[in-house]
Amino acid sequence: MTCDSTSPLILVIDDEEALRDGCRQVLEKAGYRVLAAAEGMEGVRLAREHLPDMVFVDLKMPRMSGMEVIEVLSRDIPDMVLVMITGFATIVSAVEALQKGAYDYLPKPFSPDQLRAIVKRGLEHRHLRIEARRLKEEKELLQKNFITFVSHEMRSPLVVIRQYIEALNAVAAEKFDQSVRDIIERCSKRIQGLEEMVEHWLDISKIESGAFVLPNVSIDLSSVISRSLEEMAPLCQKKGIRLETDIPSALPKIKGDTESLVRTITNFIGNAVKFTPEGGKITLTCSHDDCYVRIRIADSGIGIAADKLSLIFEPFYRCAGKNEKYHGSGLGLTFCKKIVEFHKGSIDVSSKEGEGTTFVIAFPIEINSSSLKTDLV
């Protein structure tokens, strides 16, 4: 089989001339272009100059070991597929090579079929890796363009529509009957939901892109929780849901941003209200140890199916079916998870259909000089 300038380029770095020549013959017959180097430094130079698709590196070589070559090339040329050749095929050397960036290892002696097979497998792996990166870059570009589109093309019209609906609602109170006012109220709620979805999506996108900057100051979680409860109490009362709390008088402080945490706790409580029927109960309790403050929000609502529990933090995922009465953007819990992670916290969730759902949010306690104890002997 002949090869041309578009054929994959393979570099073989080995101090055994017979092995280099044998690999060259096998690979060139298979249609690949081949370069060879007798020692590590020469191999690194050729790799940097010609950027081969795949490199075979002998483990034991003078001056520069195969492990050193793999470490250098995996750092300098990430798309290059590296395979360690070794006559000492031990688990230890193989694992070390993989940790340093090798794709696989090939023990001596090996047959032409084994060489061709690992080359084919390695090049397929390289193609998939490059394609995955390309798709990721395309996704990031689409996301960036979407943020721009949302910012400039959706937010302003939604604000104008909401203002018109508010004006219409003011007029409707005097001139229209109750059925018309109900329609206007439903329109107002849907516009509010769209505005919330846009704001959540913008914030999530900014967090993922690193553009979401929050203050990182000492925070009193008690005040965050109090504000969240004050905001959600009227909604609970309106729906006939008991909101019970058990919060210690003093909680350790954490580092972060008050406003984003108020939005997050409010979101969790609002989510509980949405899926808890009239006459139900929501309980918010707090506890802490030497490392974490934990906020536990439990409801007696409809619960979440076990097979859906792992999906609830995915963007635009909704637990309720499309024909059910529960509406939302599908971004609230995604936003909450991003904010909690931004504060280096974690979320655990447990649920049972028909019995309710419990979220436990843990935040690391702020550590300062006054909280550290030093034992002097």
C-alpha positions as a printed Julia matrix, in Angstrom:
377×3 Matrix{Float64}:
   0.0    0.0    0.0
   1.37   3.43  -0.92
   1.24   6.45   1.34
   1.02  10.16   0.58
   1.3   13.44   2.48
  -2.2   12.98   3.94
  -1.44   9.57   5.44
  -1.05   9.44   9.25
   2.52  10.04  10.43
   3.98   7.59  12.95
   7.16   8.24  14.94
   9.1    5.3   16.43
  11.62   6.15  19.18
  13.75   3.13  20.11
  17.47   2.51  20.53
  17.26  -0.89  18.77
  17.89  -0.42  15.06
  16.29  -3.74  14.16
  13.06  -2.8   15.91
  12.96   0.63  14.24
  13.5   -0.9   10.79
  10.93  -3.63  11.41
   8.28  -1.11  12.53
   9.04   1.09   9.52
   8.56  -1.78   7.06
   5.31  -2.97   8.64
   3.78   0.48   8.95
   4.82   1.76   5.51
   3.31  -1.36   3.91
   0.1   -0.53   5.82
   0.02   2.93   4.22
   1.47   5.07   7.01
   4.33   7.55   6.87
   7.09   6.72   9.36
   9.83   8.62  11.15
  12.39   6.97  13.45
  14.71   8.16  16.21
  17.42   6.24  18.08
  17.12   8.12  21.38
  14.75  10.3   23.39
  16.07  13.8   22.71
  16.13  13.19  18.96
  12.59  11.82  19.17
  11.34  14.89  21.03
  12.96  17.14  18.39
  11.35  15.2   15.52
   7.97  15.2   17.27
   8.03  18.94  17.8
   9.13  19.57  14.23
   6.83  17.17  12.34
   3.87  16.78  14.77
   3.21  13.07  14.16
  -0.22  11.59  14.79
   1.17   8.75  16.88
   4.45   8.02  18.68
   5.89   4.72  19.91
   8.4    5.26  22.73
  10.74   2.63  24.15
  10.81   2.56  27.95
  14.54   1.92  28.36
  16.79   4.3   26.4
  20.1    6.06  27.12
  20.22   9.74  28.18
  16.45  10.31  28.23
  14.05   7.57  29.36
  10.79   6.73  27.63
   8.86   7.96  30.66
  10.5   11.37  30.33
   9.72  11.49  26.6
   6.07  10.62  27.24
   5.8   13.26  29.94
   7.29  15.97  27.69
   5.31  15.14  24.56
   1.97  14.67  26.34
   2.41  18.16  27.75
   3.71  19.82  24.57
   1.47  18.15  21.95
  -1.81  16.98  23.58
  -3.34  15.56  20.37
  -0.46  13.14  19.87
  -1.21   9.49  20.73
   1.63   7.99  22.77
   2.31   4.27  23.15
   5.04   2.88  25.39
   7.15  -0.01  24.05
   8.68  -2.11  26.79
  10.41  -5.39  27.31
   9.59  -5.03  30.99
   5.83  -5.29  30.7
   4.96  -4.84  34.32
   1.76  -3.34  35.68
   3.78  -0.68  37.47
   5.5    0.65  34.33
   2.26   0.5   32.31
   0.28   2.39  34.93
   3.01   5.01  35.29
   3.1    5.54  31.52
  -0.69   5.95  31.41
  -0.55   8.45  34.27
   2.05  10.49  32.39
  -0.11  10.7   29.27
   0.38   7.46  27.31
  -2.62   5.97  25.5
  -1.48   2.35  25.77
   1.6    0.12  26.0
   3.04  -2.57  23.72
   5.21  -5.31  25.27
   8.18  -6.77  23.37
   8.28  -8.94  21.4
   5.2   -8.01  19.36
   3.92  -9.23  16.0
   3.16  -7.09  12.92
  -0.55  -7.76  13.5
  -0.31  -6.43  17.07
   1.5   -3.32  15.83
  -1.06  -2.63  13.1
  -3.94  -3.23  15.52
  -2.69  -0.79  18.15
  -1.96   1.84  15.48
  -5.5    1.54  14.1
  -6.98   1.73  17.6
  -4.8    4.67  18.62
  -5.58   6.71  15.5
  -9.31   6.12  16.01
  -8.9    7.29  19.59
  -7.11  10.45  18.37
  -9.85  11.17  15.85
 -12.56  10.82  18.49
 -10.65  13.03  20.94
 -10.19  15.79  18.34
 -13.83  15.52  17.28
 -15.0   15.73  20.91
 -12.94  18.88  21.42
 -14.31  20.38  18.22
 -17.89  19.69  19.31
 -17.15  21.19  22.72
 -15.77  24.34  21.11
 -18.83  24.56  18.85
 -21.09  24.18  21.87
 -19.24  26.93  23.73
 -19.51  29.22  20.71
 -23.23  28.5   20.35
 -23.7   29.14  24.05
 -21.83  32.43  23.83
 -23.9   33.49  20.82
 -27.06  32.43  22.63
 -26.17  34.59  25.63
 -25.7   37.55  23.3
 -29.02  36.79  21.58
 -30.89  36.48  24.87
 -29.33  39.64  26.26
 -30.13  41.83  23.28
 -33.13  40.22  21.58
 -35.3   38.79  24.37
 -34.89  40.72  27.6
 -36.01  44.12  26.31
 -39.15  42.87  24.5
 -40.16  40.85  27.58
 -39.86  43.93  29.78
 -42.03  45.93  27.36
 -44.65  43.15  27.17
 -44.77  42.9   30.96
 -45.27  46.68  31.25
 -48.13  46.57  28.73
 -49.77  43.67  30.58
 -49.46  45.52  33.89
 -51.08  48.56  32.3
 -53.83  46.41  30.8
 -54.42  44.75  34.14
 -54.86  48.16  35.78
 -57.51  49.06  33.2
 -59.15  45.62  33.35
 -59.95  46.03  37.02
 -62.64  48.52  36.08
 -63.74  47.65  32.55
 -63.55  43.85  32.13
 -65.28  40.95  33.83
 -63.49  38.34  35.95
 -62.85  35.9   33.08
 -60.9   38.54  31.14
 -58.95  39.54  34.23
 -58.07  35.88  34.79
 -56.67  35.63  31.26
 -54.58  38.75  31.78
 -53.3   37.35  35.09
 -52.26  34.07  33.41
 -50.44  36.03  30.7
 -48.65  38.03  33.38
 -47.5   34.88  35.16
 -46.21  33.34  31.94
 -44.25  36.49  31.08
 -42.8   36.49  34.6
 -41.8   32.85  34.1
 -40.08  33.7   30.82
 -38.17  36.54  32.46
 -37.04  34.24  35.27
 -35.95  31.6   32.75
 -33.91  34.17  30.8
 -32.22  35.45  33.96
 -31.47  31.92  35.18
 -30.04  30.86  31.83
 -27.89  33.97  31.58
 -26.53  33.4   35.07
 -25.86  29.7   34.43
 -24.08  30.5   31.17
 -21.98  33.18  32.86
 -21.01  30.78  35.65
 -19.93  28.1   33.15
 -17.95  30.6   31.07
 -16.26  32.13  34.13
 -17.88  35.52  33.56
 -20.1   35.29  36.64
 -18.29  37.24  39.34
 -19.63  37.24  42.91
 -18.34  38.86  46.07
 -16.48  36.5   48.36
 -17.05  37.95  51.8
 -17.94  36.63  55.24
 -21.66  35.77  55.34
 -24.1   35.19  58.17
 -26.25  32.3   56.91
 -28.91  33.05  59.51
 -29.73  36.34  57.79
 -29.74  34.64  54.37
 -32.24  32.04  55.6
 -34.38  34.67  57.36
 -34.67  36.74  54.19
 -35.57  33.66  52.16
 -38.25  32.62  54.67
 -39.75  36.12  54.76
 -39.98  36.12  50.99
 -41.63  32.7   50.75
 -43.92  32.83  53.83
 -46.79  34.66  52.03
 -46.78  32.07  49.21
 -46.9   29.21  51.72
 -49.73  30.9   53.59
 -51.67  31.52  50.38
 -51.39  27.85  49.4
 -52.2   26.58  52.9
 -48.79  24.99  53.49
 -47.15  24.96  56.93
 -43.6   26.3   56.92
 -41.75  25.03  59.99
 -38.18  25.93  60.94
 -35.53  24.86  63.4
 -32.51  27.17  63.13
 -29.82  27.56  65.83
 -29.48  31.05  67.26
 -25.93  31.3   65.94
 -24.52  29.63  62.83
 -20.86  29.61  61.77
 -20.12  32.03  58.95
 -19.26  31.01  55.4
 -17.54  32.8   52.51
 -19.57  33.88  49.51
 -22.32  36.16  48.24
 -25.49  36.96  50.16
 -27.79  37.84  47.23
 -27.07  34.72  45.18
 -27.58  32.52  48.25
 -30.91  34.21  49.04
 -31.99  33.42  45.47
 -30.82  29.83  45.9
 -32.57  29.11  49.22
 -35.7   30.89  47.96
 -35.59  28.7   44.87
 -35.4   25.51  46.93
 -38.33  26.6   49.11
 -40.3   27.75  46.05
 -39.71  24.39  44.41
 -41.01  22.65  47.54
 -44.11  24.88  47.54
 -44.77  24.12  43.88
 -44.86  20.35  44.42
 -46.52  20.27  47.85
 -50.34  20.15  47.9
 -52.54  22.33  50.07
 -52.37  21.3   53.72
 -48.83  19.95  53.31
 -45.72  20.89  55.21
 -42.25  22.24  54.45
 -39.54  22.0   57.1
 -36.28  23.95  57.05
 -33.66  22.99  59.62
 -30.0   23.89  60.08
 -27.1   22.12  61.74
 -23.33  22.33  61.71
 -20.15  20.62  62.79
 -16.54  21.77  62.77
 -16.36  21.74  58.96
 -19.78  22.34  57.42
 -23.06  24.17  57.83
 -26.02  22.15  56.53
 -29.43  23.42  55.47
 -32.1   20.75  55.21
 -35.29  21.54  53.25
 -37.91  18.76  53.36
 -41.44  18.77  51.96
 -44.42  16.43  52.08
 -45.11  16.84  48.37
 -45.54  14.52  45.41
 -41.92  13.31  45.47
 -39.66  12.34  42.6
 -39.4    8.95  40.9
 -36.14   7.12  41.61
 -35.23   6.94  37.9
 -35.63  10.73  37.57
 -33.74  11.77  40.69
 -30.35  11.94  38.94
 -31.76  14.22  36.22
 -33.3   17.03  38.27
 -30.26  19.31  38.07
 -30.01  19.05  34.27
 -30.94  22.24  32.33
 -34.6   22.4   31.21
 -35.46  19.09  32.88
 -38.87  19.0   34.56
 -40.06  16.22  36.83
 -43.73  16.74  36.04
 -45.15  15.45  32.79
 -46.19  17.86  30.08
 -49.88  17.36  30.84
 -49.51  18.03  34.54
 -50.28  21.32  36.23
 -46.74  22.1   37.43
 -44.9   24.68  35.35
 -41.41  26.09  35.48
 -38.38  26.99  33.4
 -36.52  23.79  34.19
 -33.52  25.94  35.14
 -34.16  26.71  38.82
 -32.4   23.68  40.27
 -29.61  23.95  37.7
 -28.98  27.51  38.88
 -29.09  26.4   42.53
 -26.53  23.66  41.93
 -24.18  26.07  40.12
 -24.4   28.62  42.93
 -23.84  26.0   45.64
 -20.8   24.66  43.75
 -19.57  28.23  43.3
 -19.55  28.43  47.11
 -17.64  25.1   47.23
 -20.71  23.42  48.69
 -22.62  20.26  47.84
 -26.23  19.11  47.49
 -27.7   15.75  48.5
 -31.25  14.87  47.55
 -33.52  12.01  48.56
 -37.14  11.45  47.59
 -39.97   8.98  47.48
 -43.01   9.28  45.27
 -46.05  10.37  47.23
 -44.05  11.09  50.39
 -41.96  14.16  49.58
 -38.42  15.3   48.82
 -35.5   16.38  50.98
 -32.57  18.54  49.91
 -29.51  18.9   52.13
 -27.16  21.75  51.17
 -23.74  21.79  52.83
 -21.37  24.78  52.86
 -17.8   24.75  54.18
 -17.36  26.91  57.28
 -15.16  29.98  56.99
 -11.79  29.33  58.6
  -9.97  32.23  60.19
  -7.2   32.68  62.7
  -9.62  32.92  65.62
 -11.18  29.56  64.8
  -7.87  27.71  64.65
  -6.51  26.08  67.76
  -2.81  25.66  68.29
  -1.46  23.24  70.85
   1.93  24.19  72.26
   4.01  21.51  73.95
